[in-house]
Amino acid sequence: MQPKTYGARVDGHLELPFTISELEQMDVQPAGEGRWHFIHEGRSWHVEVEMADFANKYFELRIDGFRHRIQLSDPYDVLVQQLGLAQKAAHVANEVRAPMPGLIREVFVGSGSEVKAGDPVLILEAMKMENVIKSPGDGRVAEVKAQIGTAVEKGQVLVTFA
C-alpha cells in the first residue's frame, strides 16, 4: 500500500508533497508558545506560528525571520487536485464585502494578485476578534479598497476582482 500524500502550498505557488513518515524523520523541538525548532537533512529552522486557521488548513508562519503563507492539503485534497476536479468546482469572484463592521488589520493581496477560492484576502477585527476574510472564488484582484487601520461598515466593498 502506497503511503498517503499530503501537500503544502507555500506563498501561493510552491507545492511541497510529503508523507507522515517524512514528517516523523524531522527533529522537532518546541521552543515556546507557538514556536518550534526543526532540523531536517542537516538544516535547521526556527518556526513561529503567527496565524492559524485550522478549519481551512491555512497558516502564516515566520521561518527564520521570513513570513510565509502555508495552505495544507490532506490526501483527499491532493487527489481532487490530481484528478483536475478542483478547477471544475471553482467559480469567478466579483468582489469581497465586509460581513460585519470592523477595523482592517491586515491585507494579504494587492492589485493584480491571483487568488483561489478560500485564499485569505484580509483580516477584519470585529468585537476584539480577528476574522480572516477569504476569497469567495478564483480571480485576479482588480482593486483593494480596504486600507490597514480603517474602519469599514457591513456590506462595504473591500476588494474587487477583474
Order of alpha helices (4+ residues) and beta strands (2+ residues): beta-beta-alpha-beta-beta-beta-beta-beta-alpha-alpha-beta-beta-beta-beta-beta-beta-beta-beta
